[in-house]
Amino acid sequence: SYGAGALNDTLYALQAMAIVGRPAPAATVAYVRGAQQASGGWSYDGAPTGTGPDVDTTARAVQALAAP
């Protein structure tokens, strides 16, 4: 992951890598996928066991995972 305490730092890093044409590290993609909650969303802090997904973080996670 990139940064500490917020999943968004990692999500921004993944999007930046896509913009500059660098492949996303497999471990980082696995980290993001592992942070997904049972509801299908992601929380701001990246806790997979929480019950409060954040709409902005969820949108950013989908964008980061869908980036080429």
mmCIF file as gemmi writes it, N, C-alpha and C atoms, coordinates in Angstrom:
data_model
loop_
_atom_site.group_PDB
_atom_site.id
_atom_site.type_symbol
_atom_site.label_atom_id
_atom_site.label_alt_id
_atom_site.label_comp_id
_atom_site.label_asym_id
_atom_site.label_entity_id
_atom_site.label_seq_id
_atom_site.pdbx_PDB_ins_code
_atom_site.Cartn_x
_atom_site.Cartn_y
_atom_site.Cartn_z
_atom_site.occupancy
_atom_site.B_iso_or_equiv
_atom_site.pdbx_formal_charge
_atom_site.auth_seq_id
_atom_site.auth_asym_id
_atom_site.pdbx_PDB_model_num
ATOM 1 N N . SER Axp A 1 ? 0.84 -1.188 0 1 0 ? 1 A 1
ATOM 2 C CA . SER Axp A 1 ? 0 0 0 1 0 ? 1 A 1
ATOM 3 C C . SER Axp A 1 ? 0.88 1.244 0 1 0 ? 1 A 1
ATOM 4 N N . TYR Axp A 2 ? 0.253 2.34 -0.303 1 0 ? 2 A 1
ATOM 5 C CA . TYR Axp A 2 ? 0.943 3.627 -0.316 1 0 ? 2 A 1
ATOM 6 C C . TYR Axp A 2 ? 0.27 4.511 0.718 1 0 ? 2 A 1
ATOM 7 N N . GLY Axp A 3 ? 1.028 5.229 1.504 1 0 ? 3 A 1
ATOM 8 C CA . GLY Axp A 3 ? 0.46 6.083 2.533 1 0 ? 3 A 1
ATOM 9 C C . GLY Axp A 3 ? 0.088 5.264 3.76 1 0 ? 3 A 1
ATOM 10 N N . ALA Axp A 4 ? -0.455 5.934 4.727 1 0 ? 4 A 1
ATOM 11 C CA . ALA Axp A 4 ? -0.842 5.247 5.958 1 0 ? 4 A 1
ATOM 12 C C . ALA Axp A 4 ? -2.166 5.795 6.464 1 0 ? 4 A 1
ATOM 13 N N . GLY Axp A 5 ? -3.05 4.899 6.849 1 0 ? 5 A 1
ATOM 14 C CA . GLY Axp A 5 ? -4.295 5.306 7.464 1 0 ? 5 A 1
ATOM 15 C C . GLY Axp A 5 ? -5.452 5.592 6.524 1 0 ? 5 A 1
ATOM 16 N N . ALA Axp A 6 ? -5.187 5.641 5.235 1 0 ? 6 A 1
ATOM 17 C CA . ALA Axp A 6 ? -6.259 5.909 4.288 1 0 ? 6 A 1
ATOM 18 C C . ALA Axp A 6 ? -6.026 5.095 3.02 1 0 ? 6 A 1
ATOM 19 N N . LEU Axp A 7 ? -7.021 4.382 2.596 1 0 ? 7 A 1
ATOM 20 C CA . LEU Axp A 7 ? -6.928 3.587 1.377 1 0 ? 7 A 1
ATOM 21 C C . LEU Axp A 7 ? -6.792 4.479 0.148 1 0 ? 7 A 1
ATOM 22 N N . ASN Axp A 8 ? -7.317 5.687 0.214 1 0 ? 8 A 1
ATOM 23 C CA . ASN Axp A 8 ? -7.292 6.584 -0.941 1 0 ? 8 A 1
ATOM 24 C C . ASN Axp A 8 ? -5.88 6.85 -1.454 1 0 ? 8 A 1
ATOM 25 N N . ASP Axp A 9 ? -4.896 6.892 -0.586 1 0 ? 9 A 1
ATOM 26 C CA . ASP Axp A 9 ? -3.517 7.109 -1.036 1 0 ? 9 A 1
ATOM 27 C C . ASP Axp A 9 ? -3.092 6.02 -2.018 1 0 ? 9 A 1
ATOM 28 N N . THR Axp A 10 ? -3.423 4.789 -1.692 1 0 ? 10 A 1
ATOM 29 C CA . THR Axp A 10 ? -3.096 3.662 -2.563 1 0 ? 10 A 1
ATOM 30 C C . THR Axp A 10 ? -3.892 3.733 -3.859 1 0 ? 10 A 1
ATOM 31 N N . LEU Axp A 11 ? -5.146 4.134 -3.775 1 0 ? 11 A 1
ATOM 32 C CA . LEU Axp A 11 ? -5.985 4.21 -4.97 1 0 ? 11 A 1
ATOM 33 C C . LEU Axp A 11 ? -5.493 5.296 -5.922 1 0 ? 11 A 1
ATOM 34 N N . TYR Axp A 12 ? -5.091 6.432 -5.375 1 0 ? 12 A 1
ATOM 35 C CA . TYR Axp A 12 ? -4.525 7.496 -6.215 1 0 ? 12 A 1
ATOM 36 C C . TYR Axp A 12 ? -3.227 7.025 -6.874 1 0 ? 12 A 1
ATOM 37 N N . ALA Axp A 13 ? -2.414 6.288 -6.148 1 0 ? 13 A 1
ATOM 38 C CA . ALA Axp A 13 ? -1.157 5.779 -6.705 1 0 ? 13 A 1
ATOM 39 C C . ALA Axp A 13 ? -1.424 4.826 -7.866 1 0 ? 13 A 1
ATOM 40 N N . LEU Axp A 14 ? -2.418 3.962 -7.721 1 0 ? 14 A 1
ATOM 41 C CA . LEU Axp A 14 ? -2.752 3.042 -8.814 1 0 ? 14 A 1
ATOM 42 C C . LEU Axp A 14 ? -3.225 3.8 -10.05 1 0 ? 14 A 1
ATOM 43 N N . GLN Axp A 15 ? -4.03 4.812 -9.844 1 0 ? 15 A 1
ATOM 44 C CA . GLN Axp A 15 ? -4.498 5.595 -10.987 1 0 ? 15 A 1
ATOM 45 C C . GLN Axp A 15 ? -3.346 6.348 -11.641 1 0 ? 15 A 1
ATOM 46 N N . ALA Axp A 16 ? -2.438 6.866 -10.863 1 0 ? 16 A 1
ATOM 47 C CA . ALA Axp A 16 ? -1.285 7.572 -11.413 1 0 ? 16 A 1
ATOM 48 C C . ALA Axp A 16 ? -0.417 6.628 -12.242 1 0 ? 16 A 1
ATOM 49 N N . MET Axp A 17 ? -0.249 5.41 -11.774 1 0 ? 17 A 1
ATOM 50 C CA . MET Axp A 17 ? 0.536 4.435 -12.532 1 0 ? 17 A 1
ATOM 51 C C . MET Axp A 17 ? -0.097 4.175 -13.892 1 0 ? 17 A 1
ATOM 52 N N . ALA Axp A 18 ? -1.413 4.059 -13.918 1 0 ? 18 A 1
ATOM 53 C CA . ALA Axp A 18 ? -2.113 3.837 -15.189 1 0 ? 18 A 1
ATOM 54 C C . ALA Axp A 18 ? -1.925 5.023 -16.126 1 0 ? 18 A 1
ATOM 55 N N . ILE Axp A 19 ? -1.971 6.23 -15.586 1 0 ? 19 A 1
ATOM 56 C CA . ILE Axp A 19 ? -1.828 7.435 -16.408 1 0 ? 19 A 1
ATOM 57 C C . ILE Axp A 19 ? -0.464 7.505 -17.07 1 0 ? 19 A 1
ATOM 58 N N . VAL Axp A 20 ? 0.575 7.118 -16.337 1 0 ? 20 A 1
ATOM 59 C CA . VAL Axp A 20 ? 1.931 7.188 -16.894 1 0 ? 20 A 1
ATOM 60 C C . VAL Axp A 20 ? 2.348 5.894 -17.595 1 0 ? 20 A 1
ATOM 61 N N . GLY Axp A 21 ? 1.427 4.943 -17.683 1 0 ? 21 A 1
ATOM 62 C CA . GLY Axp A 21 ? 1.697 3.722 -18.426 1 0 ? 21 A 1
ATOM 63 C C . GLY Axp A 21 ? 2.484 2.661 -17.694 1 0 ? 21 A 1
ATOM 64 N N . ARG Axp A 22 ? 2.501 2.73 -16.384 1 0 ? 22 A 1
ATOM 65 C CA . ARG Axp A 22 ? 3.202 1.71 -15.588 1 0 ? 22 A 1
ATOM 66 C C . ARG Axp A 22 ? 2.2 0.675 -15.112 1 0 ? 22 A 1
ATOM 67 N N . PRO Axp A 23 ? 2.569 -0.593 -15.113 1 0 ? 23 A 1
ATOM 68 C CA . PRO Axp A 23 ? 1.649 -1.619 -14.617 1 0 ? 23 A 1
ATOM 69 C C . PRO Axp A 23 ? 1.483 -1.525 -13.098 1 0 ? 23 A 1
ATOM 70 N N . ALA Axp A 24 ? 0.302 -1.849 -12.658 1 0 ? 24 A 1
ATOM 71 C CA . ALA Axp A 24 ? 0.034 -1.85 -11.223 1 0 ? 24 A 1
ATOM 72 C C . ALA Axp A 24 ? 0.688 -3.074 -10.591 1 0 ? 24 A 1
ATOM 73 N N . PRO Axp A 25 ? 1.381 -2.908 -9.479 1 0 ? 25 A 1
ATOM 74 C CA . PRO Axp A 25 ? 1.959 -4.068 -8.799 1 0 ? 25 A 1
ATOM 75 C C . PRO Axp A 25 ? 0.865 -5.037 -8.352 1 0 ? 25 A 1
ATOM 76 N N . ALA Axp A 26 ? 1.076 -6.304 -8.594 1 0 ? 26 A 1
ATOM 77 C CA . ALA Axp A 26 ? 0.078 -7.322 -8.246 1 0 ? 26 A 1
ATOM 78 C C . ALA Axp A 26 ? -0.258 -7.29 -6.754 1 0 ? 26 A 1
ATOM 79 N N . ALA Axp A 27 ? 0.725 -7.044 -5.914 1 0 ? 27 A 1
ATOM 80 C CA . ALA Axp A 27 ? 0.475 -7.004 -4.467 1 0 ? 27 A 1
ATOM 81 C C . ALA Axp A 27 ? -0.421 -5.827 -4.092 1 0 ? 27 A 1
ATOM 82 N N . THR Axp A 28 ? -0.293 -4.722 -4.807 1 0 ? 28 A 1
ATOM 83 C CA . THR Axp A 28 ? -1.13 -3.552 -4.523 1 0 ? 28 A 1
ATOM 84 C C . THR Axp A 28 ? -2.556 -3.811 -4.958 1 0 ? 28 A 1
ATOM 85 N N . VAL Axp A 29 ? -2.728 -4.43 -6.102 1 0 ? 29 A 1
ATOM 86 C CA . VAL Axp A 29 ? -4.079 -4.78 -6.565 1 0 ? 29 A 1
ATOM 87 C C . VAL Axp A 29 ? -4.72 -5.76 -5.584 1 0 ? 29 A 1
ATOM 88 N N . ALA Axp A 30 ? -3.965 -6.738 -5.126 1 0 ? 30 A 1
ATOM 89 C CA . ALA Axp A 30 ? -4.483 -7.701 -4.145 1 0 ? 30 A 1
ATOM 90 C C . ALA Axp A 30 ? -4.857 -7.007 -2.841 1 0 ? 30 A 1
ATOM 91 N N . TYR Axp A 31 ? -4.062 -6.036 -2.431 1 0 ? 31 A 1
ATOM 92 C CA . TYR Axp A 31 ? -4.353 -5.266 -1.218 1 0 ? 31 A 1
ATOM 93 C C . TYR Axp A 31 ? -5.693 -4.543 -1.35 1 0 ? 31 A 1
ATOM 94 N N . VAL Axp A 32 ? -5.915 -3.905 -2.487 1 0 ? 32 A 1
ATOM 95 C CA . VAL Axp A 32 ? -7.175 -3.174 -2.7 1 0 ? 32 A 1
ATOM 96 C C . VAL Axp A 32 ? -8.346 -4.145 -2.739 1 0 ? 32 A 1
ATOM 97 N N . ARG Axp A 33 ? -8.205 -5.229 -3.454 1 0 ? 33 A 1
ATOM 98 C CA . ARG Axp A 33 ? -9.291 -6.218 -3.513 1 0 ? 33 A 1
ATOM 99 C C . ARG Axp A 33 ? -9.571 -6.81 -2.137 1 0 ? 33 A 1
ATOM 100 N N . GLY Axp A 34 ? -8.533 -7.002 -1.358 1 0 ? 34 A 1
ATOM 101 C CA . GLY Axp A 34 ? -8.706 -7.547 -0.009 1 0 ? 34 A 1
ATOM 102 C C . GLY Axp A 34 ? -9.368 -6.585 0.958 1 0 ? 34 A 1
ATOM 103 N N . ALA Axp A 35 ? -9.368 -5.302 0.622 1 0 ? 35 A 1
ATOM 104 C CA . ALA Axp A 35 ? -9.991 -4.292 1.482 1 0 ? 35 A 1
ATOM 105 C C . ALA Axp A 35 ? -11.484 -4.131 1.205 1 0 ? 35 A 1
ATOM 106 N N . GLN Axp A 36 ? -11.991 -4.826 0.189 1 0 ? 36 A 1
ATOM 107 C CA . GLN Axp A 36 ? -13.412 -4.704 -0.137 1 0 ? 36 A 1
ATOM 108 C C . GLN Axp A 36 ? -14.258 -5.352 0.955 1 0 ? 36 A 1
ATOM 109 N N . GLN Axp A 37 ? -15.299 -4.66 1.358 1 0 ? 37 A 1
ATOM 110 C CA . GLN Axp A 37 ? -16.19 -5.158 2.404 1 0 ? 37 A 1
ATOM 111 C C . GLN Axp A 37 ? -17.228 -6.109 1.813 1 0 ? 37 A 1
ATOM 112 N N . ALA Axp A 38 ? -17.894 -6.858 2.669 1 0 ? 38 A 1
ATOM 113 C CA . ALA Axp A 38 ? -18.903 -7.819 2.226 1 0 ? 38 A 1
ATOM 114 C C . ALA Axp A 38 ? -20.034 -7.144 1.45 1 0 ? 38 A 1
ATOM 115 N N . SER Axp A 39 ? -20.279 -5.879 1.722 1 0 ? 39 A 1
ATOM 116 C CA . SER Axp A 39 ? -21.34 -5.141 1.032 1 0 ? 39 A 1
ATOM 117 C C . SER Axp A 39 ? -20.966 -4.808 -0.409 1 0 ? 39 A 1
ATOM 118 N N . GLY Axp A 40 ? -19.665 -4.958 -0.739 1 0 ? 40 A 1
ATOM 119 C CA . GLY Axp A 40 ? -19.193 -4.641 -2.067 1 0 ? 40 A 1
ATOM 120 C C . GLY Axp A 40 ? -18.456 -3.324 -2.14 1 0 ? 40 A 1
ATOM 121 N N . GLY Axp A 41 ? -18.525 -2.515 -1.094 1 0 ? 41 A 1
ATOM 122 C CA . GLY Axp A 41 ? -17.868 -1.216 -1.082 1 0 ? 41 A 1
ATOM 123 C C . GLY Axp A 41 ? -16.558 -1.236 -0.327 1 0 ? 41 A 1
ATOM 124 N N . TRP Axp A 42 ? -15.92 -0.071 -0.285 1 0 ? 42 A 1
ATOM 125 C CA . TRP Axp A 42 ? -14.657 0.109 0.427 1 0 ? 42 A 1
ATOM 126 C C . TRP Axp A 42 ? -14.819 1.239 1.428 1 0 ? 42 A 1
ATOM 127 N N . SER Axp A 43 ? -14.2 1.1 2.59 1 0 ? 43 A 1
ATOM 128 C CA . SER Axp A 43 ? -14.231 2.169 3.586 1 0 ? 43 A 1
ATOM 129 C C . SER Axp A 43 ? -13.006 3.054 3.418 1 0 ? 43 A 1
ATOM 130 N N . TYR Axp A 44 ? -13.068 4.248 3.973 1 0 ? 44 A 1
ATOM 131 C CA . TYR Axp A 44 ? -11.975 5.209 3.859 1 0 ? 44 A 1
ATOM 132 C C . TYR Axp A 44 ? -10.668 4.642 4.388 1 0 ? 44 A 1
ATOM 133 N N . ASP Axp A 45 ? -10.75 3.905 5.495 1 0 ? 45 A 1
ATOM 134 C CA . ASP Axp A 45 ? -9.529 3.375 6.109 1 0 ? 45 A 1
ATOM 135 C C . ASP Axp A 45 ? -9.104 2.022 5.54 1 0 ? 45 A 1
ATOM 136 N N . GLY Axp A 46 ? -9.897 1.473 4.626 1 0 ? 46 A 1
ATOM 137 C CA . GLY Axp A 46 ? -9.548 0.208 3.992 1 0 ? 46 A 1
ATOM 138 C C . GLY Axp A 46 ? -9.797 -1.02 4.838 1 0 ? 46 A 1
ATOM 139 N N . ALA Axp A 47 ? -10.616 -0.896 5.868 1 0 ? 47 A 1
ATOM 140 C CA . ALA Axp A 47 ? -10.91 -2.032 6.741 1 0 ? 47 A 1
ATOM 141 C C . ALA Axp A 47 ? -11.944 -2.949 6.065 1 0 ? 47 A 1
ATOM 142 N N . PRO Axp A 48 ? -11.579 -4.188 5.764 1 0 ? 48 A 1
ATOM 143 C CA . PRO Axp A 48 ? -12.503 -5.086 5.082 1 0 ? 48 A 1
ATOM 144 C C . PRO Axp A 48 ? -13.623 -5.605 5.971 1 0 ? 48 A 1
ATOM 145 N N . THR Axp A 49 ? -13.488 -5.478 7.278 1 0 ? 49 A 1
ATOM 146 C CA . THR Axp A 49 ? -14.491 -6.012 8.186 1 0 ? 49 A 1
ATOM 147 C C . THR Axp A 49 ? -15.514 -4.969 8.628 1 0 ? 49 A 1
ATOM 148 N N . GLY Axp A 50 ? -15.367 -3.756 8.194 1 0 ? 50 A 1
ATOM 149 C CA . GLY Axp A 50 ? -16.291 -2.704 8.602 1 0 ? 50 A 1
ATOM 150 C C . GLY Axp A 50 ? -17.648 -2.834 7.942 1 0 ? 50 A 1
ATOM 151 N N . THR Axp A 51 ? -18.54 -1.997 8.365 1 0 ? 51 A 1
ATOM 152 C CA . THR Axp A 51 ? -19.892 -2.005 7.795 1 0 ? 51 A 1
ATOM 153 C C . THR Axp A 51 ? -20.252 -0.65 7.215 1 0 ? 51 A 1
ATOM 154 N N . GLY Axp A 52 ? -19.286 0.235 7.107 1 0 ? 52 A 1
ATOM 155 C CA . GLY Axp A 52 ? -19.579 1.575 6.624 1 0 ? 52 A 1
ATOM 156 C C . GLY Axp A 52 ? -18.797 1.932 5.376 1 0 ? 52 A 1
ATOM 157 N N . PRO Axp A 53 ? -19.198 1.408 4.216 1 0 ? 53 A 1
ATOM 158 C CA . PRO Axp A 53 ? -18.457 1.789 3.02 1 0 ? 53 A 1
ATOM 159 C C . PRO Axp A 53 ? -18.618 3.279 2.722 1 0 ? 53 A 1
ATOM 160 N N . ASP Axp A 54 ? -17.581 3.839 2.147 1 0 ? 54 A 1
ATOM 161 C CA . ASP Axp A 54 ? -17.572 5.253 1.796 1 0 ? 54 A 1
ATOM 162 C C . ASP Axp A 54 ? -17.769 5.357 0.285 1 0 ? 54 A 1
ATOM 163 N N . VAL Axp A 55 ? -18.736 6.161 -0.139 1 0 ? 55 A 1
ATOM 164 C CA . VAL Axp A 55 ? -19.069 6.244 -1.566 1 0 ? 55 A 1
ATOM 165 C C . VAL Axp A 55 ? -17.897 6.779 -2.391 1 0 ? 55 A 1
ATOM 166 N N . ASP Axp A 56 ? -17.173 7.757 -1.882 1 0 ? 56 A 1
ATOM 167 C CA . ASP Axp A 56 ? -16.044 8.316 -2.636 1 0 ? 56 A 1
ATOM 168 C C . ASP Axp A 56 ? -14.904 7.305 -2.761 1 0 ? 56 A 1
ATOM 169 N N . THR Axp A 57 ? -14.601 6.617 -1.678 1 0 ? 57 A 1
ATOM 170 C CA . THR Axp A 57 ? -13.533 5.616 -1.709 1 0 ? 57 A 1
ATOM 171 C C . THR Axp A 57 ? -13.936 4.444 -2.596 1 0 ? 57 A 1
ATOM 172 N N . THR Axp A 58 ? -15.191 4.048 -2.539 1 0 ? 58 A 1
ATOM 173 C CA . THR Axp A 58 ? -15.671 2.96 -3.392 1 0 ? 58 A 1
ATOM 174 C C . THR Axp A 58 ? -15.545 3.336 -4.87 1 0 ? 58 A 1
ATOM 175 N N . ALA Axp A 59 ? -15.933 4.548 -5.209 1 0 ? 59 A 1
ATOM 176 C CA . ALA Axp A 59 ? -15.816 4.997 -6.597 1 0 ? 59 A 1
ATOM 177 C C . ALA Axp A 59 ? -14.357 5.022 -7.035 1 0 ? 59 A 1
ATOM 178 N N . ARG Axp A 60 ? -13.482 5.506 -6.182 1 0 ? 60 A 1
ATOM 179 C CA . ARG Axp A 60 ? -12.057 5.574 -6.503 1 0 ? 60 A 1
ATOM 180 C C . ARG Axp A 60 ? -11.484 4.164 -6.658 1 0 ? 60 A 1
ATOM 181 N N . ALA Axp A 61 ? -11.92 3.223 -5.824 1 0 ? 61 A 1
ATOM 182 C CA . ALA Axp A 61 ? -11.43 1.835 -5.911 1 0 ? 61 A 1
ATOM 183 C C . ALA Axp A 61 ? -11.851 1.195 -7.236 1 0 ? 61 A 1
ATOM 184 N N . VAL Axp A 62 ? -13.072 1.419 -7.625 1 0 ? 62 A 1
ATOM 185 C CA . VAL Axp A 62 ? -13.549 0.872 -8.902 1 0 ? 62 A 1
ATOM 186 C C . VAL Axp A 62 ? -12.746 1.47 -10.054 1 0 ? 62 A 1
ATOM 187 N N . GLN Axp A 63 ? -12.513 2.767 -10.017 1 0 ? 63 A 1
ATOM 188 C CA . GLN Axp A 63 ? -11.728 3.418 -11.067 1 0 ? 63 A 1
ATOM 189 C C . GLN Axp A 63 ? -10.303 2.885 -11.103 1 0 ? 63 A 1
ATOM 190 N N . ALA Axp A 64 ? -9.701 2.721 -9.932 1 0 ? 64 A 1
ATOM 191 C CA . ALA Axp A 64 ? -8.322 2.251 -9.87 1 0 ? 64 A 1
ATOM 192 C C . ALA Axp A 64 ? -8.2 0.812 -10.372 1 0 ? 64 A 1
ATOM 193 N N . LEU Axp A 65 ? -9.159 -0.034 -10.013 1 0 ? 65 A 1
ATOM 194 C CA . LEU Axp A 65 ? -9.096 -1.43 -10.453 1 0 ? 65 A 1
ATOM 195 C C . LEU Axp A 65 ? -9.432 -1.592 -11.926 1 0 ? 65 A 1
ATOM 196 N N . ALA Axp A 66 ? -10.211 -0.672 -12.465 1 0 ? 66 A 1
ATOM 197 C CA . ALA Axp A 66 ? -10.589 -0.741 -13.879 1 0 ? 66 A 1
ATOM 198 C C . ALA Axp A 66 ? -9.578 -0.069 -14.804 1 0 ? 66 A 1
ATOM 199 N N . ALA Axp A 67 ? -8.646 0.665 -14.224 1 0 ? 67 A 1
ATOM 200 C CA . ALA Axp A 67 ? -7.652 1.375 -15.041 1 0 ? 67 A 1
ATOM 201 C C . ALA Axp A 67 ? -6.796 0.359 -15.794 1 0 ? 67 A 1
ATOM 202 N N . PRO Axp A 68 ? -6.475 0.664 -17.037 1 0 ? 68 A 1
ATOM 203 C CA . PRO Axp A 68 ? -5.681 -0.286 -17.836 1 0 ? 68 A 1
ATOM 204 C C . PRO Axp A 68 ? -4.274 -0.465 -17.305 1 0 ? 68 A 1
